[in-house]
C-alpha cells in the first residue's frame, strides 16, 4: 500500500493559514489561561484556612483547571500523535496542514 499525504490539496491556500492561526491562538491563549486559573485556585486552596466550604470550592476549581490544562496539552499534541500513528499504518499528514 502506498503512503498518501492527507491534506496536500490545502497547501498554499487559506486553509493552511487558518490551521496555523487557530493552533497558534489556542496555544497562545489556552496555556497561559489554564496556568493562571490553576495558580489562582491553588492560592485559593492555600488561603482557605481550614474552612471546609472554601477548601471544597478551591479543590473543585483546581481539578477543573487542571482538566482544562490537560485538554489544552492533549489538543496541542494530538496532531503529532495522529501523524505518528498514521505513518505506521500507511498515511500521513502533509507538512502544510501540520500545525507545529
N, C-alpha and C positions, 0 to 999 in steps of 0.2 A: 504494500500500500504506500503510495507516495505521500510525502508530507505536504500539507497545504497551509498557507498563511491566511488565517482568518482576519478579515478587516483590511486587506491590502487595497480594496477598492476605495477606501476612505483617505488614502494618502494624498496630501495636498489639497484637501477640501476643508470646509468649515467644521466638519465632524471631528477631524483631527485636532483642530484648535479648541473646540468645545470640550473634548475629553481632557486635554491638558489643563484648561481653565477650571473645570469642575473639580478635578482631583487636586489641583493646586489650592483652590479655595477651601476644599474640605480639609486638607492638611493644615493650611494656614489659619483657619478659624476653629476647626474641631479640636485639634490637640491643645492649644492654649486654653480654650474654654473648658474642656474637660479637666485640665490640670488646675485651673482656678477653682472650679467647683469642688474638686477633690480636696484641695487645700483649705477652702472655706469650711467644708463640712468637717474636716479633721480638726480645725481650730474650734469649731462649734462643739465638737465632742470633748475636746480638752477643757473648754470653759464651762461645761455643764455642771461642774462642781457637785456631782453626786445626785443631781435631780433626775429621777428615772424618766420623766417625760421628755426632758431635753436630751438625755442620752439616747433614748429610742428614736427621737426625731433626727438627731445628728447621725446615728448609726444607719438609719434608713437613707438619709441623704448621701452618706459615704458609700453605701452599697450601690445606689443608683448612679452616682458619679463615676465610680469605678467600672460599672457596667457600661456606661457611655464611653469611657476611655478605652475599654476593651473592644467595643464596637468600632470606634474610630481606627484603632490599630488593625483590627481584622479587615476593615474596608480598604485600608491602605495596602495591606499585604495580600489580599485576595487575588488581584490580577496576576501577581507573580506566582502565587501557589497554583492557580489555574493554568498558567502558562507552562510551568514545570511539569505538572501532571499531564497536560495535553501533549507535550513533546514526547512523553513516554508512550502515549497511545496513538500518535500519528498526526497531530495537528498542533499548530502554534499560532499565536497572535502576531500580526505584523508589527514591526517596530514603530510604525506611526500611530497605532492605537494602544500601545502600552503606555500607561500614564507616567511611569517613572523609569 
